[in-house]
Amino acid sequence: MNSESEFICEEALKFVNQIISIKIDKNLSNLEEEVFRGSWEDRDYKEIAEMLGYSTGRITEVGSQLWSKVSEALGEPVSKKTFRQPLRKEWEKQHQNRTTLPLIESQSALESMVQDFAFYVERPPIEERCYSEILKPGCLLRIKAPWQTGKTELMSRIMHYAEQKGYQTVVLNLRDATKEDFSNLDKFLQWFCTIIADRFELTVSVEEHWGKSIGNSKIKCRSYFEKYLLPSDSPLALALDEVDRIFPYREIASEFLGMLRTWHEDAKTRQLWRQLRQVVLHSEIYTEVDINQSPFNAGYEMTLTDFNENQVLSLAQRYGLNWDTAKVTQLMAVVGGHPYLVSEALRHIAQQDATLSEVLQTSHTAWGIYSRHLEQHGRNLQSNSELASAFQKIVQANSGVEFNAELNQSMAVKLNDLGLVKLSSNSAMPRYELYRQYFRDRLLNNL
């Protein structure tokens, strides 16, 4: 096989999207993909900016975000000048490993794959309920789950289903917005409309519309949708990923989230707004906005569940592993049914010829397969001393810790939103044994 000839731009871009989705639970924006293509063609940022109609500063920012994602997915730092060789090396390794996996003969099994190198595990009745919801005029579907538990993959399937039904679709990831975009509500809503307009290649620019329209930013945003996006024979399915990204910007968050709620409510009385179907992905509940204006108590909420034993066993078999329920139980005793943690273990065992015992023996260490996942949780705790203190009490205990003066219930709820604990009626305990093992000593030593 001649890897040089086969590893062309579009194959490389497809592979980048795959590893970013699989390894760090993110995806590339349309603009990041264009910057990747330009970089592959050895264009500098100025040339790419001119070609795409953006400022050089904006393309430089997008490039920085792009290479940060690629670096995290590859596990080594890369830049615009150095990304090719590490990417090709990983592609060749994955391509070689893929040939050792069993062929998937049925179309239904093929459609269940999230990407070429990962399998999507359905968690009934989650998918069918989401498919049913997206068909409802003016729907607001909220998918709430901690980081790396499959929100983005589920959203992709929902949007694919909507496309099959003839809908227009657009996915907008709030991680793609820069600090400048969050500087005020007007800039943020212009960015919001611009990303959507770019997806549909609209001839009327957002800047032109903003200049001609009367009213505040929310009115201009509404009128842009009413004039250019909603008047179509096909409904518009709009998915917003990483909505938590807006929460630190309180004034913008309150206005924007309230606007989404209003659009959903408008569908009850205005025919045009019945065309909009919203899908909102988030991990936490934003509590700073009036409960009557928040989208988080409207529409339909889908909370993702962990894999059960049968689903883990099914996934192991798809990776070509001859497992029985005893091995499934052994793995789940450490990582539960966490989708990413389970998938990473199975992938590593299948592709690296490792044993389950070897994986579990180092699972909680800095050199184990979960190191990046655990380090990210560690960074989240480092940024909030109260949260870290609360979690320390939980991992040190041998049983559930009751809510009291030492364990504030609101702290426990935040830890639950992060996916670090599971709650009962009046207590909290580590969600997985892996987290207890990793954080027990590190929290005592301030991580």
C-alpha positions as CSV (number, residue, x, y, z in Angstrom):
1,M,0.0,0.0,0.0
2,N,1.3,3.4,-0.9
3,S,0.3,5.6,2.0
4,E,1.7,8.7,0.4
5,S,-0.7,8.5,-2.5
6,E,-3.7,7.4,-0.5
7,F,-3.4,10.0,2.3
8,I,-4.8,12.9,0.3
9,C,-6.4,16.0,1.8
10,E,-10.0,14.8,2.1
11,E,-8.9,11.4,3.5
12,A,-6.7,13.3,6.0
13,L,-9.6,15.6,6.9
14,K,-12.0,12.7,7.4
15,F,-9.4,11.0,9.6
16,V,-8.9,14.2,11.7
17,N,-12.7,14.4,12.3
18,Q,-12.7,10.8,13.3
19,I,-9.9,10.9,15.9
20,I,-11.1,14.2,17.4
21,S,-14.6,12.8,17.8
22,I,-13.4,9.5,19.3
23,K,-10.6,10.7,21.5
24,I,-11.7,14.0,22.8
25,D,-15.5,14.0,22.1
26,K,-15.3,17.1,19.9
27,N,-15.8,17.9,16.2
28,L,-14.4,20.4,13.7
29,S,-16.4,23.4,12.6
30,N,-16.9,24.2,9.0
31,L,-14.4,27.0,9.2
32,E,-11.8,24.8,10.9
33,E,-12.2,22.3,8.0
34,E,-11.6,25.0,5.5
35,V,-8.5,26.2,7.4
36,F,-7.3,22.5,7.4
37,R,-7.7,22.3,3.6
38,G,-5.9,25.6,3.1
39,S,-3.0,24.4,5.4
40,W,-2.8,21.1,3.5
41,E,-2.3,23.1,0.3
42,D,0.5,25.1,2.1
43,R,-1.4,28.3,2.0
44,D,-0.6,30.9,4.7
45,Y,-3.3,32.3,6.9
46,K,-3.5,35.5,4.9
47,E,-4.2,33.5,1.7
48,I,-6.8,31.4,3.5
49,A,-8.4,34.5,4.9
50,E,-8.7,36.1,1.5
51,M,-10.0,33.0,-0.1
52,L,-12.7,32.6,2.6
53,G,-13.6,36.2,3.1
54,Y,-12.4,36.5,6.7
55,S,-9.8,38.7,8.4
56,T,-6.4,37.2,8.9
57,G,-6.8,37.6,12.7
58,R,-9.9,35.5,12.6
59,I,-8.4,32.7,10.6
60,T,-5.3,32.7,12.8
61,E,-7.6,32.2,15.9
62,V,-9.4,29.4,14.1
63,G,-6.1,27.8,13.1
64,S,-5.0,27.9,16.8
65,Q,-8.2,26.2,17.9
66,L,-7.8,23.6,15.1
67,W,-4.2,22.6,15.9
68,S,-5.0,22.5,19.6
69,K,-7.7,19.9,18.9
70,V,-5.5,17.9,16.6
71,S,-2.7,18.0,19.2
72,E,-5.0,16.7,21.9
73,A,-6.4,14.0,19.7
74,L,-2.9,12.8,18.6
75,G,-1.4,13.1,22.1
76,E,1.5,15.2,20.9
77,P,1.9,18.9,20.0
78,V,1.5,19.8,16.3
79,S,1.2,23.1,14.4
80,K,0.4,24.3,11.0
81,K,3.9,23.5,9.8
82,T,4.3,20.1,11.6
83,F,0.9,18.4,11.5
84,R,1.4,16.2,8.4
85,Q,3.8,13.6,9.6
86,P,2.3,12.8,13.0
87,L,-1.1,12.6,11.4
88,R,0.0,10.3,8.6
89,K,1.8,8.1,11.1
90,E,-1.4,7.7,13.2
91,W,-3.5,7.1,10.1
92,E,-1.2,4.3,8.9
93,K,-1.3,2.7,12.4
94,Q,-5.1,2.9,12.5
95,H,-5.5,1.7,8.9
96,Q,-3.3,-1.3,9.7
97,N,-5.2,-2.1,12.9
98,R,-8.6,-1.7,11.2
99,T,-7.7,-4.6,8.8
100,T,-7.5,-6.9,11.8
101,L,-11.1,-6.2,12.9
102,P,-13.9,-8.4,11.7
103,L,-15.8,-7.3,8.6
104,I,-19.2,-5.9,9.3
105,E,-21.5,-7.7,6.8
106,S,-25.0,-6.3,7.5
107,Q,-26.1,-2.8,6.5
108,S,-27.7,-2.3,9.9
109,A,-24.4,-3.0,11.6
110,L,-22.6,-0.7,9.3
111,E,-25.0,2.1,10.0
112,S,-24.4,1.7,13.7
113,M,-20.8,2.8,13.4
114,V,-20.1,6.4,14.6
115,Q,-17.0,6.7,12.5
116,D,-14.7,4.2,10.7
117,F,-12.8,3.3,13.9
118,A,-15.6,3.5,16.5
119,F,-18.9,1.9,17.0
120,Y,-22.1,3.6,18.1
121,V,-24.0,1.7,20.8
122,E,-27.7,2.4,20.9
123,R,-29.2,3.0,24.3
124,P,-33.0,2.3,23.8
125,P,-35.3,4.1,24.1
126,I,-33.1,7.2,23.9
127,E,-32.6,7.3,20.1
128,E,-36.2,6.7,19.2
129,R,-37.5,9.3,21.6
130,C,-35.1,11.9,20.1
131,Y,-36.0,11.0,16.6
132,S,-39.7,11.4,17.5
133,E,-39.0,14.7,19.2
134,I,-37.1,16.3,16.3
135,L,-40.2,15.8,14.1
136,K,-42.4,17.9,16.4
137,P,-42.9,21.5,15.1
138,G,-41.0,24.1,17.2
139,C,-39.3,21.4,19.3
140,L,-36.7,22.2,21.9
141,L,-34.7,19.0,22.6
142,R,-32.2,19.2,25.4
143,I,-29.5,16.5,25.7
144,K,-27.9,16.7,29.2
145,A,-24.9,14.5,30.1
146,P,-21.4,14.8,31.5
147,W,-18.3,15.2,29.3
148,Q,-17.4,12.3,27.0
149,T,-20.6,10.4,27.4
150,G,-21.8,10.5,23.8
151,K,-23.8,13.7,23.5
152,T,-22.2,14.8,20.3
153,E,-22.5,11.3,18.7
154,L,-26.2,11.2,19.6
155,M,-26.6,14.6,18.2
156,S,-25.0,13.6,14.9
157,R,-27.4,10.7,14.5
158,I,-30.4,13.0,15.3
159,M,-29.2,15.4,12.6
160,H,-28.6,12.6,10.1
161,Y,-32.2,11.4,10.8
162,A,-33.5,15.0,10.2
163,E,-31.6,15.2,6.9
164,Q,-33.2,11.9,5.8
165,K,-36.5,13.5,6.5
166,G,-35.7,16.4,4.3
167,Y,-34.7,19.0,6.9
168,Q,-32.1,21.7,6.6
169,T,-29.5,21.1,9.3
170,V,-26.8,23.1,10.9
171,V,-24.6,22.3,13.9
172,L,-23.0,25.1,15.8
173,N,-20.4,24.5,18.5
174,L,-20.0,27.3,21.0
175,R,-16.4,26.2,21.5
176,D,-15.7,27.8,18.1
177,A,-16.6,31.3,19.5
178,T,-13.6,33.4,20.6
179,K,-13.3,35.7,23.6
180,E,-13.9,38.6,21.2
181,D,-17.2,37.0,20.0
182,F,-18.2,36.9,23.7
183,S,-17.3,40.5,24.3
184,N,-21.0,41.6,24.2
185,L,-24.4,40.4,23.1
186,D,-24.3,42.2,19.8
187,K,-21.0,40.6,18.7
188,F,-22.1,37.2,19.9
189,L,-25.4,37.2,18.0
190,Q,-23.7,38.4,14.8
191,W,-21.2,35.5,15.2
192,F,-24.1,33.1,15.8
193,C,-26.0,34.2,12.7
194,T,-22.8,34.3,10.6
195,I,-21.9,30.7,11.3
196,I,-25.5,29.6,10.3
197,A,-25.5,31.9,7.2
198,D,-22.1,30.4,6.1
199,R,-23.6,26.9,6.3
200,F,-26.4,27.8,3.8
201,E,-24.2,30.2,1.7
202,L,-26.8,33.0,2.0
203,T,-26.3,36.0,-0.3
204,V,-27.4,38.6,2.3
205,S,-24.6,39.1,4.7
206,V,-25.3,39.3,8.5
207,E,-23.3,42.5,8.6
208,E,-25.5,44.0,5.9
209,H,-28.7,42.9,7.7
210,W,-27.5,44.2,11.0
211,G,-26.8,47.6,9.5
212,K,-30.2,48.0,7.8
213,S,-32.4,46.5,10.6
214,I,-34.0,48.4,13.4
215,G,-34.0,47.3,17.1
216,N,-31.7,45.6,19.5
217,S,-29.5,42.7,18.8
218,K,-32.1,40.1,19.7
219,I,-34.6,41.7,17.4
220,K,-32.1,41.8,14.5
221,C,-31.2,38.1,15.2
222,R,-34.9,37.2,15.2
223,S,-35.6,39.1,11.9
224,Y,-32.6,37.4,10.2
225,F,-34.1,34.0,11.0
226,E,-37.6,35.1,9.9
227,K,-36.4,36.7,6.6
228,Y,-33.7,34.3,5.5
229,L,-33.7,31.0,7.4
230,L,-37.2,29.9,8.3
231,P,-39.2,30.8,5.1
232,S,-38.6,27.4,3.5
233,D,-40.5,24.3,2.6
234,S,-38.1,22.4,4.8
235,P,-37.9,22.7,8.6
236,L,-34.6,23.9,10.0
237,A,-32.9,21.7,12.6
238,L,-30.4,23.7,14.6
239,A,-28.0,21.9,17.0
240,L,-26.0,23.8,19.6
241,D,-23.1,21.9,21.0
242,E,-21.1,22.8,24.1
243,V,-23.7,25.3,25.3
244,D,-21.9,25.4,28.7
245,R,-19.3,27.5,27.0
246,I,-21.5,30.5,27.3
247,F,-22.2,30.2,31.0
248,P,-19.3,32.3,32.3
249,Y,-20.6,35.3,30.3
250,R,-23.6,35.9,32.4
251,E,-25.2,38.8,30.7
252,I,-24.9,37.1,27.2
253,A,-26.0,33.7,28.6
254,S,-29.2,35.1,30.2
255,E,-30.2,37.0,27.0
256,F,-29.3,34.2,24.6
257,L,-30.8,31.3,26.5
258,G,-33.9,33.4,27.1
259,M,-34.1,34.0,23.4
260,L,-33.9,30.3,22.6
261,R,-36.8,29.7,25.1
262,T,-38.8,32.5,23.5
263,W,-38.4,31.0,20.0
264,H,-39.6,27.6,21.3
265,E,-42.6,29.3,22.9
266,D,-43.3,31.3,19.7
267,A,-43.9,28.1,17.8
268,K,-47.1,27.6,19.8
269,T,-48.7,30.7,18.2
270,R,-46.7,31.5,15.1
271,Q,-46.6,29.2,12.1
272,L,-43.2,30.4,10.9
273,W,-41.4,29.4,14.1
274,R,-42.8,25.9,13.9
275,Q,-40.2,25.4,11.3
276,L,-37.3,25.7,13.8
277,R,-36.3,22.5,15.6
278,Q,-33.7,23.1,18.4
279,V,-31.2,20.6,19.8
280,V,-29.2,21.9,22.8
281,L,-26.3,19.9,24.3
282,H,-25.0,20.8,27.8
283,S,-23.5,19.2,30.9
284,E,-24.6,21.6,33.6
285,I,-27.8,23.6,34.3
286,Y,-27.4,27.4,34.1
287,T,-29.1,28.8,37.2
288,E,-28.4,32.5,36.7
289,V,-31.4,33.0,34.4
290,D,-35.0,33.5,35.5
291,I,-36.6,30.1,35.7
292,N,-39.5,31.4,33.5
293,Q,-37.0,32.4,30.8
294,S,-34.6,29.4,30.9
295,P,-34.7,26.8,28.1
296,F,-33.6,24.3,30.7
297,N,-37.1,23.9,32.1
298,A,-38.8,23.9,28.7
299,G,-39.1,21.4,25.8
300,Y,-37.9,17.8,26.2
301,E,-34.9,16.8,28.2
302,M,-33.0,13.6,27.4
303,T,-30.5,12.5,30.0
304,L,-28.0,10.0,28.7
305,T,-27.5,6.8,30.6
306,D,-24.4,4.6,31.0
307,F,-24.0,1.4,29.0
308,N,-25.5,-1.7,30.6
309,E,-23.7,-5.1,30.7
310,N,-25.3,-6.3,27.4
311,Q,-24.3,-3.1,25.6
312,V,-20.7,-3.4,26.8
313,L,-20.6,-7.1,25.8
314,S,-22.0,-6.2,22.3
315,L,-19.4,-3.5,21.9
316,A,-16.6,-5.9,22.9
317,Q,-17.8,-8.4,20.3
318,R,-17.8,-5.6,17.6
319,Y,-14.1,-5.1,18.4
320,G,-13.5,-8.8,17.8
321,L,-13.0,-9.6,21.4
322,N,-14.3,-13.0,22.6
323,W,-15.5,-11.8,26.0
324,D,-18.0,-13.3,28.4
325,T,-20.0,-11.6,31.1
326,A,-17.3,-12.2,33.7
327,K,-14.9,-9.9,31.8
328,V,-17.6,-7.3,31.3
329,T,-18.3,-7.3,35.0
330,Q,-14.5,-7.0,35.8
331,L,-14.2,-3.9,33.5
332,M,-17.5,-2.3,34.8
333,A,-16.4,-2.7,38.4
334,V,-13.7,0.0,37.6
335,V,-15.3,2.2,35.0
336,G,-19.0,1.4,35.2
337,G,-20.8,1.8,31.9
338,H,-19.1,5.1,31.0
339,P,-19.2,5.2,27.2
340,Y,-15.8,6.7,26.6
341,L,-14.0,4.8,29.4
342,V,-15.5,1.4,28.2
343,S,-14.8,2.1,24.5
344,E,-11.2,3.2,25.2
345,A,-10.5,0.1,27.1
346,L,-11.9,-2.2,24.4
347,R,-10.2,-0.3,21.6
348,H,-6.8,-0.5,23.4
349,I,-7.2,-4.2,24.1
350,A,-8.3,-5.0,20.5
351,Q,-5.6,-2.8,18.8
352,Q,-2.7,-3.1,21.1
353,D,-3.0,-6.8,22.0
354,A,-3.3,-6.0,25.6
355,T,-5.1,-7.9,28.3
356,L,-7.9,-6.5,30.5
357,S,-5.8,-7.1,33.6
358,E,-3.0,-5.0,32.2
359,V,-5.4,-2.1,31.3
360,L,-7.0,-2.1,34.8
361,Q,-3.7,-2.4,36.6
362,T,-2.5,1.0,35.4
363,S,-5.9,2.5,34.7
364,H,-5.7,5.1,37.6
365,T,-2.0,6.0,36.9
366,A,-0.5,8.9,35.1
367,W,0.7,6.6,32.4
368,G,-2.5,4.6,32.0
369,I,-4.9,4.8,29.0
370,Y,-7.2,7.2,30.9
371,S,-4.6,9.7,31.9
372,R,-5.8,12.6,29.7
373,H,-9.4,12.0,30.8
374,L,-8.5,12.0,34.4
375,E,-6.1,15.0,34.0
376,Q,-9.0,17.1,32.5
377,H,-11.2,16.3,35.5
378,G,-8.3,17.3,37.7
379,R,-8.0,20.7,35.9
380,N,-11.7,21.2,36.5
381,L,-11.3,20.6,40.2
382,Q,-8.2,22.8,40.4
383,S,-10.2,25.7,39.1
384,N,-12.7,25.4,42.0
385,S,-11.3,24.8,45.5
386,E,-14.7,24.3,47.0
387,L,-15.5,21.7,44.5
388,A,-12.2,19.9,45.0
389,S,-12.7,20.0,48.8
390,A,-16.2,18.5,48.5
391,F,-14.9,15.7,46.1
392,Q,-12.0,14.9,48.5
393,K,-14.5,14.1,51.2
394,I,-16.4,11.8,48.9
395,V,-13.4,9.8,47.6
396,Q,-12.0,9.4,51.0
397,A,-15.2,7.8,52.4
398,N,-15.9,4.1,52.3
399,S,-19.6,4.7,51.6
400,G,-21.9,7.4,50.5
401,V,-21.4,10.8,52.1
402,E,-24.6,12.5,53.3
403,F,-25.4,16.1,52.6
404,N,-24.6,18.2,55.6
405,A,-22.6,21.2,56.6
406,E,-19.4,19.5,55.4
407,L,-20.9,18.4,52.0
408,N,-23.0,21.1,50.6
409,Q,-25.8,19.7,48.3
410,S,-25.2,22.3,45.6
411,M,-21.5,21.2,45.4
412,A,-22.6,17.6,45.1
413,V,-25.0,18.5,42.3
414,K,-22.1,20.3,40.4
415,L,-19.9,17.2,40.9
416,N,-22.8,15.1,39.5
417,D,-23.0,17.4,36.4
418,L,-19.3,16.9,35.9
419,G,-19.9,13.2,36.0
420,L,-17.7,12.6,39.0
421,V,-20.3,11.4,41.5
422,K,-23.6,9.8,41.6
423,L,-26.4,11.0,43.9
424,S,-29.0,9.2,46.0
425,S,-31.7,11.0,47.8
426,N,-29.4,12.4,50.5
427,S,-25.8,11.3,49.7
428,A,-23.1,11.2,47.1
429,M,-20.4,8.7,46.2
430,P,-17.8,8.5,43.4
431,R,-19.4,7.6,40.1
432,Y,-16.7,5.1,39.3
433,E,-14.1,3.2,41.2
434,L,-11.5,4.6,38.8
435,Y,-12.2,8.1,40.1
436,R,-11.8,7.0,43.7
437,Q,-8.5,5.3,43.0
438,Y,-7.1,8.3,41.0
439,F,-8.2,11.2,43.1
440,R,-8.0,9.7,46.6
441,D,-4.3,10.6,47.1
442,R,-4.0,13.4,44.6
443,L,-6.7,15.6,46.2
444,L,-4.9,15.2,49.6
445,N,-1.7,16.4,47.8
446,N,-3.6,19.3,46.0
447,L,-3.6,17.3,42.7
